[in-house]
Amino acid sequence: MAAYTRMAYYKGEGRVYKGTVKDVPGFDPEKDAAALRKAMKGLGTDEDVLIDVLVGRSNEQRQKIAECYKSQYGLDLCEDIQSEVSGSYETLLTALLCPADKYDAREICKALKGAGTSENVLIEILTTRPKPCIQLLRKVYQEEFGSSLEDDIKSDTSGHFGRVLVSLLQAKRDDPSFIDHAEAKKDAKIIFDAGEKICGTDEEAIISILCTESRPQLLQVFQEYHNLAGKSIEESLKRETSGTLEAALLAIVACIRDPPTYFAEQLYCAMKGSGTNEATVIRVMVSRSEIDLQDIKAAMKMKYGTTLHSMIQGDIGGYIGKALLKLCGGND
């Protein structure tokens, strides 16, 4: 199966992309491959060259560089980088080199196969990727790891949380060009009856609607729900659910309402307070760098009154900090 660049991976979204990384005009993969080889050959490593080339090129251009590197020197670029750098910096550079479809598959595999299941990674990827990406992800995961993604999720998760993930994995969310207002009122009442109106919660009814209806339809459902219940659907979900199920359902609602704001929250929470979750910062910034990182930056400034650039500058130092600042694309 052909590896997908980040733009090709997301092309089914039908949207205008506002990333911080774009194709570099006059791109010369042989020149870049030679620069990278020189930067890593012999004693020491020229980190500035690694950052300039790998962060400054699009995912498609990086893959062409890797091909030239192997044909010119008989060496694997990713393996050479891994032998020269380490830690989160290595994680970032190798992530930038990875085709978009394989990157998601590998992140999910790490979340499932590592010490304990990283539920937040599963929620982030499966709730935010559009239908074509999910369909491709299932195929790539099977090809890369020799097992069914659905089976692996079922074996590592349980309860209604597991059902949410399996439902999202079916990629059944439609995207019609019209909104059925009568159906939206009906679904809003189903959600209300399943939660606020009864003692206990009918999670399956809520999951079915949130995981299958289109974005325009769900936005109307949320409005109808507010009209009916006198409160937002988020308020009701926080009251009626808990734990990983609550996190998953709230993530779905957040991504339906405004994906950039959802990702801005993930980045802000990863860097606020003491300690930084560099894995989350890397995953979000790499995966959104060519899609909507500009919108995410604007959402962060709007919601939190600070910039992504300043948060990185204050929380992450060294070469990884320098690389992330370049990926961020300015303090706006």
C-alpha positions in Angstrom: 0.0 0.0 0.0 1.3 3.4 -0.9 2.3 5.7 1.9 0.1 8.8 2.2 1.4 12.3 2.7 -0.4 14.4 5.3 -2.3 16.4 2.7 -3.3 13.3 0.7 -4.4 11.6 4.0 -6.9 14.4 4.8 -8.0 15.3 1.3 -11.5 13.8 1.9 -12.3 16.5 4.4 -13.2 19.0 1.6 -11.9 22.0 3.5 -9.5 24.9 3.2 -6.2 24.0 4.9 -4.4 26.5 7.1 -1.2 24.8 8.2 2.1 26.3 9.2 4.0 23.9 6.9 3.7 24.0 3.1 5.6 22.8 0.1 8.9 24.7 -0.3 9.2 26.3 -3.8 12.2 25.1 -5.8 12.5 22.0 -3.7 15.6 19.9 -4.4 15.5 16.5 -2.6 19.0 15.6 -3.7 20.4 18.8 -2.3 18.5 18.3 1.0 19.6 14.7 1.3 23.2 15.7 0.8 22.8 18.4 3.5 21.4 15.9 6.0 24.2 13.4 5.2 26.8 16.1 5.8 25.1 17.2 9.0 25.3 13.7 10.5 28.5 12.3 9.0 31.6 12.1 11.3 31.8 13.5 14.8 28.9 15.6 16.1 25.7 16.5 14.5 24.7 19.8 12.9 21.3 20.2 14.6 20.4 23.4 12.8 20.6 21.7 9.5 18.4 18.8 10.7 15.8 21.3 12.0 16.0 23.6 8.9 15.5 20.7 6.4 13.1 18.3 8.2 10.8 20.9 9.8 11.0 23.3 6.9 9.7 20.8 4.3 6.2 19.3 3.8 5.5 15.6 4.6 5.5 14.8 0.9 8.9 16.5 0.4 10.4 14.8 3.4 9.5 11.4 1.9 11.2 12.3 -1.4 14.3 13.4 0.6 14.3 10.0 2.4 14.1 8.2 -1.0 17.0 10.2 -2.4 19.0 9.7 0.8 18.7 5.9 0.5 19.4 5.9 -3.3 22.4 8.2 -2.9 24.0 6.7 0.2 22.4 3.3 0.7 21.3 4.4 4.1 18.0 4.8 5.9 17.5 8.4 6.8 15.2 7.6 9.8 17.7 5.1 11.2 20.6 7.6 10.8 18.6 10.2 12.7 17.9 7.7 15.5 21.6 7.0 15.8 22.4 10.7 16.1 19.7 12.1 18.4 17.6 10.8 21.3 14.6 11.4 23.5 11.7 13.6 22.5 13.9 15.3 19.9 14.3 12.0 18.1 10.5 11.3 18.5 9.8 14.6 16.8 12.2 14.2 13.9 11.1 10.6 13.1 7.5 11.7 13.4 8.0 14.3 10.8 9.5 11.7 8.4 6.7 9.3 8.9 3.8 9.2 6.3 0.6 10.4 7.8 -1.3 7.2 7.6 1.5 5.1 9.2 2.0 7.8 11.9 -1.6 7.5 13.1 -1.4 3.7 13.0 1.9 3.6 15.0 0.6 6.1 17.6 -2.5 3.9 18.1 -0.4 0.8 18.4 1.8 2.5 21.0 -1.3 3.5 22.9 -2.6 0.0 22.9 0.5 -2.1 23.3 2.4 0.0 25.8 2.4 -0.2 29.5 -1.3 0.4 30.1 -3.6 1.8 27.5 -3.3 5.5 26.6 -7.0 6.2 26.3 -6.4 9.9 25.5 -4.4 9.0 22.4 -7.2 6.7 21.2 -9.8 9.4 21.8 -7.8 12.1 20.1 -7.1 10.2 16.9 -10.4 8.3 16.5 -12.6 11.3 17.3 -10.8 13.8 15.1 -9.9 12.0 11.9 -12.4 12.3 9.0 -14.1 9.2 7.5 -11.6 8.5 4.7 -8.7 8.6 7.2 -10.4 6.1 9.5 -11.0 3.8 6.6 -7.4 4.0 5.5 -6.1 3.7 9.1 -7.8 0.3 9.6 -6.0 -1.0 6.4 -2.6 0.4 7.3 -2.8 -0.9 10.9 -3.5 -4.4 9.6 -0.6 -4.1 7.1 1.9 -2.7 9.6 1.1 -4.9 12.7 -0.6 -8.0 11.3 -3.7 -7.7 13.4 -7.1 -6.1 13.3 -7.3 -2.7 14.8 -10.9 -3.4 15.9 -9.8 -6.6 17.6 -6.9 -4.9 19.4 -9.2 -2.1 20.6 -11.7 -4.7 21.9 -9.0 -6.6 23.7 -7.5 -3.5 25.4 -10.7 -1.5 26.2 -14.0 -2.4 27.8 -17.5 -1.2 28.6 -19.2 1.7 26.8 -15.8 3.4 26.2 -14.7 0.5 24.1 -18.0 0.6 22.2 -17.5 4.3 21.4 -14.1 3.6 19.9 -15.4 0.6 17.9 -18.3 2.6 16.7 -16.0 5.5 15.5 -13.8 2.9 13.8 -16.7 1.9 11.5 -16.5 5.3 9.9 -20.2 5.5 9.3 -20.6 9.2 9.9 -22.4 10.6 6.9 -21.9 14.2 5.6 -25.1 15.2 3.7 -25.5 18.6 2.2 -28.8 19.2 4.1 -30.0 19.2 7.7 -33.1 17.3 8.7 -34.5 19.5 11.4 -37.3 17.1 12.4 -34.7 14.3 12.8 -32.5 16.6 14.9 -35.4 17.3 17.3 -36.1 13.6 17.5 -32.4 12.8 18.3 -32.2 15.6 20.8 -35.2 14.1 22.6 -33.7 10.6 22.4 -30.5 11.9 24.1 -32.6 13.9 26.7 -34.7 10.8 27.5 -31.6 8.6 27.7 -29.9 10.9 30.2 -31.7 13.7 32.0 -35.2 12.3 32.0 -34.5 8.8 33.5 -32.8 7.4 36.5 -29.5 6.1 35.1 -28.3 6.7 31.6 -28.9 4.8 28.3 -25.4 5.2 27.0 -26.0 3.2 23.9 -28.7 5.6 22.6 -26.3 8.5 23.1 -23.3 6.7 21.5 -25.3 5.7 18.4 -26.3 9.3 17.6 -22.9 11.0 18.4 -20.9 8.4 16.5 -22.9 8.2 13.3 -24.7 11.5 12.5 -23.0 14.1 10.3 -21.3 17.2 11.6 -24.1 19.6 10.3 -26.8 17.3 11.6 -25.1 17.0 15.1 -24.7 20.8 15.3 -28.5 21.1 14.9 -29.0 18.3 17.4 -26.9 20.2 19.9 -29.1 23.3 19.4 -32.3 21.4 19.7 -31.0 19.7 22.8 -30.3 23.1 24.4 -33.8 24.3 23.5 -35.3 21.2 25.1 -33.1 20.8 28.2 -32.2 24.4 28.9 -28.6 23.5 29.1 -25.8 22.4 26.7 -25.2 18.8 25.8 -21.8 19.1 27.4 -23.3 19.9 30.8 -25.5 16.9 30.6 -22.7 14.5 29.5 -20.6 15.7 32.4 -23.5 15.0 34.8 -24.6 11.6 33.3 -21.2 10.0 32.4 -17.8 9.7 33.9 -14.2 8.5 33.3 -13.0 7.6 29.8 -16.6 7.5 28.4 -17.2 11.0 29.5 -13.8 12.1 28.0 -14.6 10.3 24.7 -18.2 11.8 24.3 -17.0 15.3 25.2 -14.2 15.0 22.7 -16.7 14.1 20.0 -18.9 17.0 20.8 -15.9 19.4 21.0 -14.6 18.2 17.6 -18.0 18.6 16.0 -18.3 22.1 17.4 -14.8 23.4 16.6 -11.8 21.1 15.9 -9.1 23.8 16.3 -10.4 24.7 19.8 -10.3 21.1 20.8 -6.7 20.8 19.7 -5.8 24.1 21.3 -7.1 22.7 24.6 -5.0 19.6 24.2 -1.9 21.6 23.6 -2.6 24.1 26.5 -3.3 21.3 29.0 -0.1 19.5 27.9 2.0 22.5 28.7 0.3 24.3 31.6 1.5 23.9 35.2 4.5 21.9 36.2 5.8 19.4 33.7 5.1 19.1 30.0 3.5 16.3 28.1 5.9 16.5 25.2 4.4 13.4 23.5 1.0 15.2 23.2 2.6 18.4 21.9 4.6 16.5 19.3 1.6 14.4 18.2 -0.8 17.3 17.8 1.7 19.7 16.2 3.0 17.1 13.7 -0.4 15.8 12.7 -2.0 19.2 12.3 1.0 21.1 10.9 -0.2 21.0 7.3 -3.9 20.9 8.2 -5.1 23.6 10.6 -2.3 24.5 13.0 -2.8 28.2 12.1 -6.4 27.9 13.2 -5.3 26.1 16.4 -2.9 28.9 17.2 -5.7 31.4 16.8 -8.1 29.3 18.9 -5.5 29.1 21.7 -5.0 32.9 21.7 -8.7 33.4 21.7 -9.5 30.9 24.5 -6.5 31.3 26.8 -5.0 34.7 26.0 -1.6 33.3 25.2 0.2 32.1 22.1 1.3 28.6 21.2 4.8 30.1 20.4 5.1 31.6 23.9 4.0 28.4 25.6 6.6 26.4 23.8 9.2 29.0 24.5 8.5 28.9 28.2 8.1 25.1 28.6 10.3 23.3 26.1 14.0 24.0 25.7 16.9 22.5 23.7 16.8 21.4 20.1 13.3 20.0 20.4 12.0 23.4 21.6 13.8 25.1 18.7 12.3 22.6 16.2 8.8 23.0 17.7 9.0 26.8 17.5 9.9 26.5 13.8 7.0 24.1 13.3 4.8 26.6 15.1 5.6 29.2 12.5 5.7 32.5 14.3 4.3 34.1 17.5 0.9 35.1 16.2 
